[in-house]
Amino acid sequence: MKYSLRLIVLISILLLTLISVGIYAVFRHQHLQAQKPSKTYTVAYNHPLTFTGNQQAQYTQTLIYHSEYGKIHDWFIQSDKAVKKNAPVLEYYNFKAEQKLTALRKQLVALDKKPDQLPLRTFLEQQFYLTQTALRIQENSIFEGKLHIIEPYPSLNNEVFAEIYSNKRIIQCTIDEKIRHQLKNNQEVEIQPHSGSSFKGRIIKIDTFPTTSTFNSDAPAKYKVAISTDASYPIGTHFKISVSTHLISLPKDVLYDKNSVIIKKDKKMVKRIIKYREKSGMVIISEGLLPGEKVIAQSKNFTFN
């Protein structure tokens, strides 16, 4: 009986010793884990998107020479001068129409002596009035702006000989399809001229359709983007455009679970929910982190105390 009691006591002591050692090992591991400095990544936004653009009029009216109208005879507005909406800019004079009118006039005079030719006279009068409308043709401006005459008296059919620029200016850019999804209307951009200080602008318009058809091409599609600008810069001025993305790229090992990371804040470890997408072993984070925060690397190995 004494032997059995002694054995029970001995086994109990052994079990308590093993439990104590196990508890000590667990707490020791947690203590060492807490004391061990964790590798961290400092949060910073990705480099901004950059592309180029140049100063243009928001609207441009292109004047093309139409040889069937005749020759340009008069300019009502001088080059580099303001023009009002719907104002006449120039006038064609059609010498062929003049010659035709002269011939018709002679025929009509001859018919004065032939009162029985009334149907023919009616037809010739209609031709006369129709030809008279083609003798002088004016072109008007379709908006208020400034006239730029390239060639005052063009001779080639369909030749561009003048343009009217609207007073409002924009920066016109052409971007690659790879960055189009990162831009949005009214987004703020930084504009840097080749000389002088930078200034802020906003995206006014992003074209829905590419500049050229890409159905049968492997080349990336190109899209036009319009940006607000400082109108004091002359047309043709080139700018460098920078757009902050507010995206953060970190190695994939920062993921603690499916949608969170661990950040170190005020000597404490805090779980933070994020929104992200994966790309080439990195997580591209769009929400949940701020620049300057410290994110724990290999956070899946981290144990909260």
BAVORO-604196 format. One record per atom (N, C-alpha, C): residue in one letter; z, y, x negated. Coordinates in steps of 0.05 Angstrom, whole numbers, plus 5000, padded with zeros to 4 digits. Example, Ala and Ser with C-alpha at 12.3 -4.5 7.8 and 13.67 -1.06 7.14 Angstrom:
BEGIN
A515648864736
A515649104754
A515649344736
S514249554743
S514349794727
S515750014742
This chain:
BEGIN
M500049764983
M500050005000
M500050254983
K501850254963
K501950484944
K499350504929
Y498050284923
Y495550284909
Y493350414926
S493250354952
S491250464970
S491650764973
L494150854975
L494751144978
L493851294953
R494451164930
R493751294905
R490651314903
L489251114912
L486251114911
L485151334929
I486351364953
I485351574972
I485751844960
V488151894948
V488652154936
V486752204913
L486152004897
L484352034875
L481552104884
I480651964905
I477952014916
I477852304928
S479952384941
S480052644953
S479852864932
I481352824910
I481353014888
I478553034876
L477252794874
L474552784862
L472552934880
L472752894906
L470953024925
L471353324925
L473853414925
L474453704924
L473353824898
T473553674876
T472553774851
T469553814852
L468153604863
L465253624866
L464353854884
I465753884906
I465154104925
I465554374911
S467754404896
S468354654882
S466154714862
V465354514847
V463254554827
V460654634840
G460054514863
G457554584877
G457554864887
I459854944899
I460155214910
I459955414887
Y461255354864
Y461155534841
Y458255564831
A456755334831
A453955344821
A452255514838
V452655494865
V451055654884
V451655944880
F454256024880
F454956304876
F454056404849
R454256234829
R453456314802
R450456364801
H448856194815
H445956234816
H445256494831
Q446656544853
Q446156794868
Q446857034852
H449157014837
H449957234820
H447957294798
L447057074785
L445057114764
L442457224776
Q441757124800
Q439257214813
Q439457514819
A441857594828
A442157874834
A442258054809
Q443357934787
Q443558094762
Q440958104747
K439257904751
K436757884737
K434958114745
P433958284727
P432258504735
P429558394746
S428758494769
S426358404782
S423958584773
K421658454769
K419258604763
K418358754788
T417659004784
T416859174807
T414159304802
Y412859384823
Y410359544822
Y410959814835
T410160024822
T410460294834
T408060354851
V408660424876
V406460474895
V405060734889
A402360724889
A400660954886
A398160914902
Y397161134913
Y394661114928
Y392361044910
N390360894920
N387960844905
N386561094897
H384861074877
H383261314869
H381561404893
P381261664896
P379661764919
P376761684917
L375561664940
L372661624941
L371261884932
T369161854916
T367762084907
T364762044911
F363362264919
F360462264921
F359562554919
T357062604919
T356062874916
T354562974941
G354263234943
G352763354965
G351763624957
N350163744974
N349164014968
N349164184993
Q349364444987
Q349564645009
Q346864665023
Q346964645050
Q344564675066
Q345264825092
A343064925104
A343465045131
A344064815151
Q345764875170
Q346264655190
Q343764585205
Y342164785211
Y339564735225
Y337364865209
T335064725208
T332764835194
T330264805212
Q328865025216
Q326265015231
Q324065025210
T322464815208
T320364795189
T317664885202
L316365075190
L313765165200
L311465025185
I309764885200
I307564735189
I304964855197
Y303164875178
Y300565005183
Y298764815200
H297764935222
H295864795240
H293164925238
S291364805224
S288764925219
S287164975245
E287664815266
E286264845291
E286965115305
Y289165235297
Y289965485308
Y288465725295
G287265675272
G285965885258
G287365955232
K287266205224
K288666305200
K291066475208
I293166475191
I295466655196
I294566935190
H294867105211
H293767375210
H295967585206
D298267545219
D300467735217
D303167595214
W304867715198
W307667645196
W309367865209
F310967795228
F312667995241
F315368025228
I316167825212
I318667825197
I318067785168
Q319467935151
Q319067905122
Q320867675112
S320067555089
S321567335077
S324367435070
D326367265073
D329167315067
D330467525086
K329167565109
K330267745129
K331267585153
A333167715167
A334267585191
A332267565213
V332467355229
V330767325252
V332467235276
K331867355299
K333467295323
K332267055337
K333866935354
K332966705370
K330666785388
N328666615389
N326266655406
N324566895398
A325067005375
A323467235366
A320867135354
P318567285358
P316067205345
P316267245315
V315267045300
V315467055271
V312767105259
L310666985270
L307967025258
L305866985280
E303367055273
E301167015292
E298766905278
Y297566705290
Y294966595281
Y292666755294
Y290466775280
Y288066885292
Y285866685288
N284566605310
N282566395309
N279766515310
F278466515287
F275766635285
F273666465299
K274066195301
K272266025316
K272366095346
A274866155355
A275166235383
A273766505388
E273966685368
E272666945371
E269566905373
Q268466735357
Q265566685358
Q264766565385
K266466385395
K265866255420
K266066455443
L267966635441
L268266845462
L265767025462
T264767095438
T262367265437
T259967125450
A259666865444
A257466715456
A257766695487
L260166645496
L260566635525
L260166895539
R260967115525
R260567375536
R257567435540
K255967365520
K253067405522
K251867245545
Q252866995549
Q251866825571
Q252466955598
L254967055600
L255767175625
L254167435631
V253567585610
V251967825615
V249167755624
A248067535613
A245467445621
A245467355650
L247667235659
L247867145687
L248167365707
D248767605697
D248967835716
D246267875731
K244167795718
K241467835730
K240567585746
K242367385748
K241767135763
K243967075783
P244067215805
P246167175825
P246266895837
D244066755834
D243966485846
D245366275828
Q246366355805
Q247666165786
Q250766185788
L251766215812
L254666255815
L256366025804
P255665765809
P257265545798
P257465555767
L255165615754
L255165635725
L256865865716
R256566095730
R258166325722
R261166265724
T261966125746
T264866065749
T265765885726
F264165685719
F264865515697
F265165665671
L263265845665
L263365995640
L265766195639
E266466305662
E268766475663
E271366325657
Q271466075668
Q273865915662
Q273965845632
Q271765785620
Q271665735591
Q272465985575
F271566215585
F272166465571
F275166515570
Y276466485594
Y279366545595
Y280966325579
L280066085580
L281365865565
L281165915535
T278765995526
T278366055497
T279966295489
Q280266485507
Q281666735500
Q284666675494
T285766465507
T288566395502
T288966275474
A286766175462
A286866055435
A286166255414
L285566505421
L284766705401
L287166785384
R289366835396
R291866905382
R294166725391
I295366595372
I297666415378
I300066505361
Q302266545374
Q304766625359
Q306666385357
E308266395335
E310366195332
E313066355333
N314966255348
N317566385351
N319766225338
S321866355331
S324266215320
S325666085343
I326965855338
I328365715359
I331465765357
F332265905336
F335165975334
F335266225315
E337666345315
E338066575297
E338566475269
G337366615250
G337766535222
G336266725203
K335266605181
K333966765160
K331366625153
L329166775150
L326566675144
L326066645114
H324966415107
H324166375079
H321166305079
I319466485069
I316566435068
I315866295041
I314766055043
I313965905019
I311165985010
E309265985029
E306466065025
E305566235048
P305166495044
P304566665067
P301966605081
Y299966515066
Y297366455078
Y296366175070
P297465975082
P296765695074
P293865625082
S292865425069
S290065335075
S289965035081
L291964885074
L291964595078
L293164515105
N291864355120
N292864275146
N295464115142
N297464175159
N300164045159
N301764125134
E300964335121
E302464435098
E304964585108
V307264525095
V309764685102
V309564955088
F309565165103
F309165435091
F311565625095
A313465545112
A315765715116
A317965555129
E320465655126
E322765525139
E324665745149
I325965685171
I328065865181
I330665715179
Y332665835165
Y335265705161
Y337265835180
S338765665194
S340965775211
S343065905194
N344566085205
N346666225190
N348966045183
K349465845199
K351765665193
K350965465171
R352765425152
R352265245129
R353864985131
I352764775119
I354264525116
I353664415088
I355264225080
I354664065056
I353463795066
Q351063745058
Q349663495066
Q349963285045
C350963045052
C351462835032
C350062575042
T349462405023
T348362145029
T350261935017
I351361765034
I353361575024
I352361285028
D353661105013
D353060825014
D354560695037
E353360485048
E354660335070
E357360225063
K357860175037
K360360055028
K362760235033
I362360495034
I364560685038
I364560815066
R362460765081
R362260905107
R364660845125
H365660595125
H367860525143
H370460655135
Q370660775111
Q373060915102
Q373061205109
L370861305121
L370661585128
L370861605159
K371761835168
K371961885197
K371562185202
N370762255226
N370362535233
N372962685232
N372762935223
N375063115220
N376963045197
Q376162855180
Q377662775157
Q377462995136
E379763065123
E379763275103
E378663175077
V377163345063
V376063275037
V376463505018
E376363444992
E376563654971
E373763694960
I372963944958
I370264024949
I370464174923
Q369064064903
Q369164184876
Q366364274868
P365864544865
P363264634855
P363164594825
H360764624813
H360464584784
H362064794769
S362365034781
S364065244769
S365665374791
G368165444785
G369865564805
G371965374815
S373665474833
S375865314843
S374965134866
S376364914869
S375864734891
S376964854917
F375964744939
F376864834965
F376664604984
K377964635007
K378064415027
K375864445048
G375064215058
G373064205079
G373763965097
R372163925118
R372663705136
R369963575143
I370063315148
I367663175156
I366963245185
I364463355188
I363563435214
I362163215229
K360563065215
K358862855228
K358262635208
I358362395218
I357462155203
I355262025219
D352862005208
D350661895223
D351161605231
T350261535255
T350561265265
T348461085253
F346061195248
F343861025238
F343261105209
P342260905193
P341660955165
P339161135163
T338861255139
T336661445134
T333961295134
T333861045126
T331460885126
T332060605136
S330060475145
S330360205155
S331160015132
T333159845137
T334059655117
T333859365126
F332359325148
F332159055159
F330858855140
N328958955124
N327558775105
N328158835076
S330558935072
S331359015044
S334158925038
D334658845013
D337358775004
D338959014995
A337659244993
A339059484983
A341059585004
P343359684996
P345259785015
P344160015032
A344960025057
A344060245074
A345260505066
K343860725071
K344860995065
K345161145091
Y347361305092
Y347861465115
Y348361755108
K347561935126
K347962225122
K350762295132
V352062475117
V354762575125
V354662885122
A355563025142
A355663315142
A358563405139
I359063595121
I361763695115
I361863995117
S364064105128
S364364395130
S364564515102
T363864775099
T363664885073
T364265185073
D364265295049
D364465585046
D361665705046
A361065865066
A358265965070
A357366155049
S359266245031
S358466435011
S356766304988
Y356966034986
Y355265894966
Y352365884976
P350465934958
P347665934966
P346665654972
I344565644988
I343365384995
I342365254969
G342864994967
G342164844943
G344364794924
T346664934927
T348964894909
T349964604911
H350564484889
H351564204888
H354564194886
F355764004899
F358663964899
F359463674894
K361863634883
K363063374882
K365063354904
I364863144920
I366663104943
I368562884937
S371162934942
S373262734938
S374762694965
V375062444972
V376462374997
V378762184991
S381162274997
S383562104993
S383461875013
T383861625004
T383661395021
T386261315034
H388561385022
H391161305032
H391460995033
L389860865017
L390060575014
L391560504989
I392960284989
I394560204966
I393759914958
S393159874933
S392359604924
S394559494906
L395559254913
L397659114898
L396958824895
P397958694874
P397458404871
P398658254896
K397358024902
K398157874925
K400957764924
D402157744899
D404757624897
D406957804908
V406358044917
V408358214929
V409158124958
L407457954970
L407957864997
L410557694998
Y412357775015
Y414857625019
Y414457415040
D413057485062
D412157295082
D409457405092
K408657315115
K405957375125
K405357675127
N407357835134
N406758115138
N408958305127
S410258235106
S412358405095
S412458385064
V413758595053
V414358595024
V417258685021
I418258654996
I420958744990
I420758994973
I422159204981
I422159444964
I425059494954
K425159614931
K427759684919
K428359974925
K430460024941
K431060294950
K434060354948
D434660554932
D437560624928
D439160384919
K438060234900
K439460004888
K439759774908
K438459794931
K438559584951
K435659474955
M435559224965
M433059094971
M432559105001
V430259215008
V429659255036
V427059125043
K427058985065
K424558855075
K422859065090
R420259075084
R418559275097
R416059135109
I415559185134
I413159085148
I410759245139
I408459115133
I406059255124
I403659155140
K401559315139
K398859235149
K397059235125
Y395559015122
Y393858985098
Y391558795103
R389758795084
R387658595083
R387458485054
E386558245051
E386358125024
E383558155013
K383458204987
K380958224973
K381258164943
S379957954934
S379857874906
S382657854893
G384457714907
G387157674896
G389057914899
M388158114913
M389758354918
M390258384948
V392358534954
V392658614982
V392158914984
I390458995002
I389759275006
I391359375030
I393459525024
I395459605045
I394659875057
S394559875084
S393860125098
S396160255111
E398360105117
E400760215129
E403160075119
G405460225118
G408060105111
G409260195085
L407760305067
L408760385041
L408060675035
L409760805018
L409261075010
L409061094980
P407561284969
P407361314940
P410161354927
G410561224904
G413061244890
G415061024896
E414660884917
E416560664924
E416160424905
K418260274900
K418260044882
K418059784899
V415959634893
V415559384908
V416159144889
I417758954899
I418458724883
I416158534879
A415658454854
A413558254849
A414757974853
Q413057784859
Q413857504864
Q416257504884
S415957644905
S418257684924
S418957424938
K417157224939
K417856974952
K420156824938
N420556884912
N422656764896
N425256924899
F425157144913
F427557314915
F429357214937
T431957224931
T434057134950
T435857364956
F436157424982
F438057634991
F440857534987
N442657714978
N445557634975
N446857635002
